């Protein structure tokens, strides 16, 4: 396995990433932020497959697994990270200042709602962001002097965190409300034993690629003795875990022509839910089957990671054309089984 992996990421929705004063300074592409998000997603994967024990509470074991990849301030538990993360600008990274779209007196624009706190207010200027279509590189490399076999494992796990981040998550402020979504456009020296970067043109393709990737990663990670049983209710984990009983992912079964339209409609749904109403987009998922279940329970389930469900929606839907597709569902045995891909 090569000692360096290089990937190009494309911004899909406004990316608010800043340094010490993000309100008054231009946005920055920060390796620390990318690294932190990669670590978060790797923790969710390993924790969901037994690295923190069957009850998710053996966190010391999990932190040690993380430290083998991303290091630790405590030299006894890892010391310096064997993996170095660097970020380089590629194209289109000229920042832009966010502005409110506004609406009529009785309606808040959905996009404005999702990006609340980023706009101009009485005390602060509006935040600047990297615009959709901007591209930047993330380079993962081994620190000099790292033992070859340990370095190989660490680099693969770091790339695993990056795949999860780009497939399901986001970067920067408001990333849990649709901002900061990025797609993995191309890769050099990408590990052949990891899922390929997601390249989908329809919701069904997105569903299938995400599902196959998650099955593969969970199966590769399930080498721990004390695996979560799925019987803990409510889940006892102090952190989000990628486990089909506690983590639910949907791909919305329809598309938008732009990220603006996607954020506007989903934001409107959030507003309606905030006031106790079932918005159109939610009604279509719950009652009309316009949702592809990638991992987890039925649409009625409310798990620990519900706030993250929409993170993947924007990335998958923003670049797609118009159209509606039939739902595809997956049960727990398909997610956990060794031959799940073949049976689906």
C-alpha positions as CSV (number, residue, x, y, z in Angstrom):
1,X,0.0,0.0,0.0
2,X,1.4,3.5,-0.9
3,X,2.4,5.8,1.9
4,X,0.2,8.6,0.6
5,X,-3.4,9.0,-0.5
6,X,-4.6,12.1,-2.4
7,X,-8.2,13.0,-3.0
8,X,-10.0,15.9,-4.6
9,X,-13.1,17.1,-2.9
10,X,-15.8,19.2,-4.4
11,X,-18.0,21.5,-2.3
12,X,-21.7,20.7,-2.8
13,X,-23.4,23.1,-0.4
14,X,-22.0,26.3,1.2
15,X,-18.9,25.5,3.3
16,X,-18.4,27.7,6.4
17,X,-15.0,26.8,7.7
18,X,-13.0,29.4,9.6
19,X,-10.2,30.0,12.0
20,X,-10.0,32.1,15.1
21,X,-12.4,34.8,13.9
22,X,-14.7,33.4,11.3
23,X,-17.1,36.3,11.5
24,X,-14.5,38.9,10.5
25,X,-12.0,36.9,8.4
26,X,-12.3,35.0,5.2
27,X,-13.0,31.3,5.4
28,X,-10.0,28.9,5.7
29,X,-9.5,25.3,4.5
30,X,-8.3,23.8,7.7
31,X,-6.7,20.4,7.9
32,X,-7.6,20.3,11.6
33,X,-11.3,20.5,10.8
34,X,-11.1,17.7,8.1
35,X,-9.1,15.6,10.5
36,X,-11.6,16.1,13.3
37,X,-14.5,15.1,11.1
38,X,-12.7,12.0,9.8
39,X,-12.0,11.0,13.4
40,X,-15.7,11.5,14.4
41,X,-16.9,9.2,11.6
42,X,-14.2,6.5,12.3
43,X,-15.3,6.6,15.9
44,X,-18.9,6.1,14.9
45,X,-18.0,3.1,12.7
46,X,-15.7,1.4,15.2
47,X,-18.0,2.0,18.1
48,X,-20.9,0.5,16.3
49,X,-18.9,-2.7,15.6
50,X,-17.7,-3.4,19.1
51,X,-14.6,-1.3,19.8
52,X,-16.3,0.2,22.8
53,X,-17.8,-3.1,24.0
54,X,-21.3,-4.5,23.7
55,X,-22.8,-1.7,25.8
56,X,-20.8,1.1,24.1
57,X,-19.3,2.1,27.4
58,X,-15.8,0.8,27.2
59,X,-14.6,4.1,25.7
60,X,-11.0,3.7,26.8
61,X,-10.7,0.9,24.3
62,X,-12.2,3.0,21.6
63,X,-10.0,6.0,22.3
64,X,-7.0,3.7,22.0
65,X,-8.2,2.5,18.6
66,X,-8.6,6.1,17.5
67,X,-5.2,7.1,18.8
68,X,-3.5,4.4,16.6
69,X,-4.8,6.4,13.6
70,X,-5.1,10.1,14.7
71,X,-2.7,10.2,17.7
72,X,-3.2,11.3,21.3
73,X,-1.9,14.0,23.6
74,X,-1.1,11.2,26.0
75,X,2.1,9.5,24.7
76,X,1.1,6.3,26.6
77,X,-2.0,6.0,24.4
78,X,-0.5,6.7,21.0
79,X,1.4,10.0,21.0
80,X,1.8,11.7,17.6
81,X,-0.5,10.5,14.9
82,X,1.1,8.2,12.3
83,X,-1.1,9.9,9.7
84,X,-0.5,13.5,8.5
85,X,-3.5,15.3,7.0
86,X,-2.8,18.2,4.6
87,X,-5.3,20.4,2.6
88,X,-4.5,22.3,-0.6
89,X,-6.7,24.6,-2.7
90,X,-7.4,23.5,-6.2
91,X,-10.0,25.7,-7.9
92,X,-12.9,28.0,-7.3
93,X,-12.2,28.8,-3.7
94,X,-12.9,32.5,-3.9
95,X,-15.2,33.1,-0.9
96,X,-18.6,34.7,-0.9
97,X,-20.7,36.3,1.8
98,X,-24.0,34.7,2.7
99,X,-27.2,36.7,2.2
100,X,-30.7,36.0,3.3
101,X,-33.1,35.0,0.6
102,X,-36.0,36.3,2.6
103,X,-39.7,35.5,2.2
104,X,-43.1,36.9,2.8
105,X,-44.2,38.2,6.2
106,X,-45.7,34.8,7.2
107,X,-43.1,32.4,5.9
108,X,-39.4,31.9,6.6
109,X,-37.3,30.7,3.7
110,X,-36.2,27.1,4.3
111,X,-32.6,27.8,3.3
112,X,-32.4,30.8,5.6
113,X,-33.7,28.6,8.4
114,X,-31.0,25.9,7.9
115,X,-28.3,28.5,7.8
116,X,-29.5,30.4,10.8
117,X,-26.6,32.2,12.6
118,X,-24.6,32.6,9.4
119,X,-26.3,35.8,8.3
120,X,-25.8,39.5,9.1
121,X,-27.1,40.5,12.5
122,X,-26.9,43.5,14.7
123,X,-23.6,42.6,16.3
124,X,-21.8,40.6,13.5
125,X,-21.2,40.7,9.8
126,X,-22.5,37.8,7.6
127,X,-20.2,34.8,7.4
128,X,-18.2,34.1,4.3
129,X,-18.2,30.6,2.7
130,X,-16.6,28.5,0.0
131,X,-19.1,28.3,-2.8
132,X,-20.5,25.0,-4.3
133,X,-18.3,23.7,-7.1
134,X,-15.1,24.8,-5.4
135,X,-12.5,22.1,-5.2
136,X,-9.7,21.3,-2.8
137,X,-7.3,18.4,-2.1
138,X,-6.9,16.3,1.0
139,X,-3.6,14.5,1.3
140,X,-3.1,11.7,3.8
141,X,0.5,10.6,4.3
142,X,2.5,8.5,6.8
143,X,4.7,10.4,9.2
144,X,8.4,9.5,8.6
145,X,9.6,6.7,10.8
146,X,6.2,5.0,11.3
147,X,6.5,1.2,11.3
148,X,5.3,-0.1,7.9
149,X,2.5,-2.5,9.0
150,X,1.1,-0.2,11.6
151,X,1.2,2.7,9.1
152,X,-0.6,0.7,6.5
153,X,-3.5,0.0,8.9
154,X,-3.6,3.6,10.1
155,X,-3.7,5.0,6.6
156,X,-6.5,2.7,5.6
157,X,-8.5,3.6,8.6
158,X,-8.0,7.3,8.0
159,X,-9.2,6.8,4.4
160,X,-12.2,5.0,5.9
161,X,-13.1,8.0,8.0
162,X,-12.7,10.2,4.8
163,X,-15.1,7.9,2.8
164,X,-17.7,8.1,5.6
165,X,-17.3,11.9,5.9
166,X,-17.7,12.6,2.2
167,X,-20.6,10.0,1.8
168,X,-22.6,10.9,4.9
169,X,-21.4,14.0,6.6
170,X,-20.2,17.5,6.1
171,X,-17.6,20.1,7.2
172,X,-17.7,23.4,9.1
173,X,-20.5,25.3,10.7
174,X,-24.2,24.1,10.2
175,X,-22.9,20.9,8.7
176,X,-25.8,19.0,10.5
177,X,-28.3,21.2,8.6
178,X,-27.0,20.7,5.1
179,X,-24.1,23.1,4.9
180,X,-20.6,21.9,4.2
181,X,-21.4,18.8,2.1
182,X,-18.5,17.7,0.0
183,X,-18.2,14.9,-2.6
184,X,-15.1,12.8,-3.3
185,X,-14.4,13.5,-6.9
186,X,-11.2,11.5,-7.6
187,X,-8.5,9.8,-5.7
188,X,-4.9,8.7,-6.2
189,X,-3.7,5.5,-4.5
190,X,-7.1,4.9,-3.0
191,X,-7.0,1.5,-1.1
192,X,-8.5,-1.2,-3.2
193,X,-10.0,-2.9,-0.2
194,X,-12.2,0.2,0.7
195,X,-15.4,1.2,-1.0
196,X,-14.9,3.3,-4.1
197,X,-15.9,7.0,-4.0
198,X,-19.6,7.4,-4.3
199,X,-20.6,8.3,-7.9
200,X,-24.4,8.3,-8.2
201,X,-26.7,9.9,-10.8
202,X,-30.0,8.6,-9.2
203,X,-31.2,8.1,-5.7
204,X,-31.3,4.4,-6.3
205,X,-27.7,4.3,-7.3
206,X,-26.8,6.4,-4.3
207,X,-28.7,4.0,-2.0
208,X,-27.0,1.0,-3.5
209,X,-23.5,2.4,-3.3
210,X,-23.9,3.7,0.3
211,X,-25.4,0.4,1.4
212,X,-22.7,-1.7,-0.2
213,X,-20.0,0.6,1.2
214,X,-21.4,0.5,4.8
215,X,-21.9,-3.3,4.7
216,X,-18.3,-3.7,3.5
217,X,-16.9,-1.4,6.2
218,X,-18.9,-2.9,9.0
219,X,-17.9,-6.4,8.0
220,X,-14.2,-5.5,7.9
221,X,-14.4,-3.8,11.3
222,X,-16.3,-6.6,13.1
223,X,-13.3,-8.3,14.7
224,X,-14.2,-7.4,18.3
225,X,-15.4,-10.0,20.7
226,X,-18.0,-7.8,22.5
227,X,-20.2,-6.7,19.7
228,X,-23.3,-4.6,20.3
229,X,-26.4,-6.8,20.4
230,X,-28.9,-4.3,19.4
231,X,-31.0,-4.9,22.5
232,X,-30.0,-1.8,24.4
233,X,-33.0,0.5,24.6
234,X,-32.6,3.4,24.8
235,X,-29.0,3.2,23.4
236,X,-26.4,3.7,26.1
237,X,-23.7,5.1,23.8
238,X,-22.3,8.5,24.8
239,X,-21.4,9.0,21.1
240,X,-23.1,8.3,17.7
241,X,-22.6,4.8,16.5
242,X,-23.1,3.3,13.0
243,X,-25.2,0.4,14.0
244,X,-28.5,-0.6,12.3
245,X,-30.5,-0.5,15.6
246,X,-29.3,2.9,16.6
247,X,-28.4,4.8,13.4
248,X,-30.8,5.4,10.6
249,X,-29.9,6.6,7.1
250,X,-32.4,7.5,4.3
251,X,-31.8,8.6,0.8
252,X,-34.8,10.7,-0.3
253,X,-36.5,9.1,-3.2
254,X,-36.7,12.2,-5.3
255,X,-34.3,14.8,-6.6
256,X,-33.7,18.5,-7.0
257,X,-32.1,20.5,-9.8
258,X,-29.8,22.5,-7.4
259,X,-28.6,22.6,-3.9
260,X,-30.6,25.8,-3.3
261,X,-33.9,24.0,-4.1
262,X,-32.9,21.0,-1.9
263,X,-32.1,23.2,1.1
264,X,-35.1,25.4,0.7
265,X,-37.5,22.4,0.7
266,X,-35.8,20.5,3.4
267,X,-35.5,23.6,5.5
268,X,-39.2,24.3,5.1
269,X,-39.8,20.7,6.4
270,X,-37.7,21.5,9.5
271,X,-39.7,24.6,10.1
272,X,-43.0,22.7,9.9
273,X,-41.7,20.0,12.2
274,X,-40.5,22.6,14.7
275,X,-44.1,23.8,15.0
276,X,-45.5,20.3,15.2
277,X,-46.7,19.9,11.6
278,X,-45.8,17.2,9.1
279,X,-44.3,18.9,6.2
280,X,-44.7,17.7,2.6
281,X,-41.2,16.2,2.3
282,X,-41.7,14.2,5.5
283,X,-45.2,13.1,4.5
284,X,-43.8,11.8,1.2
285,X,-41.2,9.7,3.1
286,X,-43.6,8.4,5.8
287,X,-46.8,7.8,3.9
288,X,-45.8,7.5,0.2
289,X,-42.5,5.5,0.4
290,X,-40.3,8.2,-1.1
291,X,-37.4,7.2,1.0
292,X,-34.6,4.6,0.5
293,X,-33.5,3.0,3.7
294,X,-29.8,2.5,3.6
295,X,-29.2,1.4,7.2
296,X,-31.5,1.1,10.2
297,X,-35.2,0.8,11.0
298,X,-38.4,2.0,9.4
299,X,-39.2,5.7,8.9
300,X,-41.0,5.7,12.3
301,X,-37.8,4.9,14.1
302,X,-36.1,7.7,16.1
303,X,-32.5,6.8,16.8
304,X,-29.5,8.6,18.1
305,X,-28.4,9.8,14.7
306,X,-31.6,11.2,13.3
307,X,-30.0,14.7,13.2
308,X,-27.5,13.4,10.7
309,X,-29.9,11.7,8.4
310,X,-30.2,14.7,6.1
311,X,-26.4,15.2,5.8
312,X,-26.3,12.6,3.0
313,X,-29.5,13.9,1.3
314,X,-28.0,17.1,0.0
315,X,-24.8,15.6,-1.3
316,X,-26.7,12.9,-3.1
317,X,-29.5,15.0,-4.3
318,X,-27.9,18.4,-5.1
319,X,-26.4,17.4,-8.4
320,X,-29.2,15.2,-9.7
321,X,-31.8,15.9,-12.2
322,X,-35.6,15.7,-11.8
323,X,-37.3,12.4,-11.2
324,X,-38.9,10.0,-8.7
325,X,-37.9,6.4,-8.1
326,X,-39.4,3.5,-6.3
327,X,-38.3,2.8,-2.7
328,X,-35.8,0.1,-1.9
329,X,-35.7,-1.2,1.7
330,X,-33.1,-3.2,3.5
331,X,-33.5,-5.2,6.7
332,X,-31.1,-5.7,9.6
333,X,-29.9,-9.1,8.4
334,X,-28.9,-7.7,5.1
335,X,-26.8,-5.0,6.8
336,X,-25.1,-7.4,9.2
337,X,-24.8,-10.5,7.1
338,X,-21.6,-11.5,5.4
339,X,-23.3,-12.2,2.1
340,X,-25.6,-9.1,2.3
341,X,-24.5,-7.7,-1.0
342,X,-25.2,-10.9,-2.8
343,X,-28.7,-11.3,-1.3
344,X,-29.8,-7.8,-2.0
